[in-house]
Amino acid sequence: MKRLTIPAMLLLAACGTPQEQCIRTNTRDLRTVDRLIAETQDNLDRGYAMETITQYERYWGHCPRRQVPDPPPMPPRLCMKERPFTVERPRAIDLSQEARKLDSLKVKRRELARKAETLIASCKAQYPE
């Protein structure tokens, strides 16, 4: 029983207080725009973008056979399977378009930050700690 209590408490602690949950919910767009600003700035600094591509590799694996109730069980057989893996590769970008995108993201971030201030204040008023 004690073994289950500790992970359950850690799971509940990871969720945060109601105030933290409210703030996290109301600032989701702001965090997304911040991430996009950082990514766009990195692209401009590098001069190219990095894209993640999922590829598949084939391998031989064991495939179970359908078991019939009366005869003895049959051993598994080998069959071809696929497993995904990701690779990152460079991609050319238009630097002037990327700079314009960065400028518009910064404008959007200022709007969202102003909006988030009032939402955070309302969360703190609704859920005082």
N, C-alpha and C positions, 0 to 999 in steps of 0.2 A: 504494500500500500504506500509506503514511504517513497518507493521508487517512482510511483506515478505522481505523487504530490509535487515534487520538485520540478519536473518538466512542465506540469500544468501551471505552476506559479510563474515559471519563466515565460511561458507562452502568454499568460495574462499580462505580465509586466511589459512584454514587448508591444502590446497593443496600445499602451499609453493611457493617460488620463482622458476623461471626456473633453477637457479643454484642449489637450494636445491633438486629439482626434478631430475636433472641430476646426482647429487651425490648419491641420494637415489637409483636411478635405477642402477648405476654402482657399488654400494657396497652391493647389495642385497645378493649375495653369501657369502660375508664376514659376514654379520649379521646372516645368516643362520648357518654358521660354528660356530660363536660365541655362538649361542643358543644351538647347538649340544654339544659344549665343556662344557658349563655350565650344561647341562642335564647329560652328561656322568660323569662329576666330582661329581655331586650330587649322581648318582648311586653308584659310588665307595665309597663315604663317607658313604652312608647308608648301602651298602652291598647288595642291591637289587634294582630292577627297579620298577617304578610305571607305570601301564598301565591303560588307560582309556577305559572302555567298555560301549557300548550303550546297554541298556536293554529296554524292553517295558513292560508297565503295561496296563492292560485292565481295562476299566471303562464303565459304562453305560452313554450314551449321547443321545442327541436328534438328530434324523435323519429326515430331511425334506421329506415329501411325494411329489410325483409328482402331481402337481396341474392340474386338468382337468378344462377347461374353464367354462363348464355349471353348474356342481353341486357346492354346497357350499364348501369352502375350508375345508380340513381335518386337524385336529391338528397334530403336529409332533408326531412321535412315538419314543420309546426308542430302541436303538440298541447298540451292543457292539462295542467299539472303542478302539484304542491303542494310547498311547502317549509315546514318547521316553524319557528316562532319562539316565544320565551317572553316572557311579560309577568308582572309582579308586581302584585298588587292587594291592597288591605287586606281583612281578614276580621274580623268581630266575634268576640270571645271572651268567655267568662265569667271575669272577673278573679279571683273567689274560687276557682274550680276551677283556674285557672292558678297561683295562689299555692300551693294544695295540691300541685299537680304539682311545683312548684319545691321545696317542702319534702321531698317523697318522693325527688326526684332527688338532693338534697343528702345525705339519709340513705344512699341507694344508693352515692353517690360515696365516702362515708367507708368503707363496707364494702369497696368495690373498691380503695380506696387501701391499706387494711390488707393485703388479699390481694396486691396488686401489690408491696408491699415485700418479701415473702418470695420472690415470683417473680423480682423483679429481682435479689435477692441470689443466688438459685440460678443465674440467667443469668450473673452476674459470676463465680461460682465455676466454672461449667461452661466459660465462654469468657473466661479472663483476658486482658487486653490488654497 
